[in-house]
Amino acid sequence: MNEQTLKQLTAVQAEHAQSLMEKAHVVAVGIGYAQVNGNYTDTPALVVMVDEKLPPEALEEADLLPRELDGVRVDVVAVGTFSAG
């Protein structure tokens, strides 16, 4: 990932992380590469980690995640829950 792309992703993360974290099932927001069928691609993305991935019809309208924010791909990844051990 080049420096310009990383700066863009960092800016988008800073701008939207708080509002994304307020959505149901979201446990973290980070920067990385999009995945397709469990395999990483070379497409930089804002990675939104959720406790479980649900179909859109199972979520309230306000909890739907965008596919893109400010020209940056949003990739949703199910990671389960986090806890301090």
Residue, then its C-alpha position, 0 to 999 in steps of 0.5 A: m500500500n503506498e503512502q498516499t493510499l494509506k493517508q487517504l484510508t487514515a483520513v476516512q477512518a478518522e472521519h467515520a470510525q465513531s459513527l461506524m462503531e455506533k452501528a449494531h454488531v460493529v466491534a472495530v474499524g481498521i485499515g487493510y485489504a479487502q477480502v473476497n471468499g476469505n482470500y485477501t485482494d490487493t484492494p485497500a479498504l476500510v475494514v469494519m469488523v463485526d461480531e457476526k455477518l448478517p444479511p441486510e434484511a436482518l438489520e435495521e436501516a440505520d445499522l446497514l454498512p456502506r459499500e464505500l465511504d469517501g471513495v474508499r471500499v468498505d469491507v465487512v469481516a466477521v471476527g466474533t467478539f473481543s474481551a480482555g483476558 
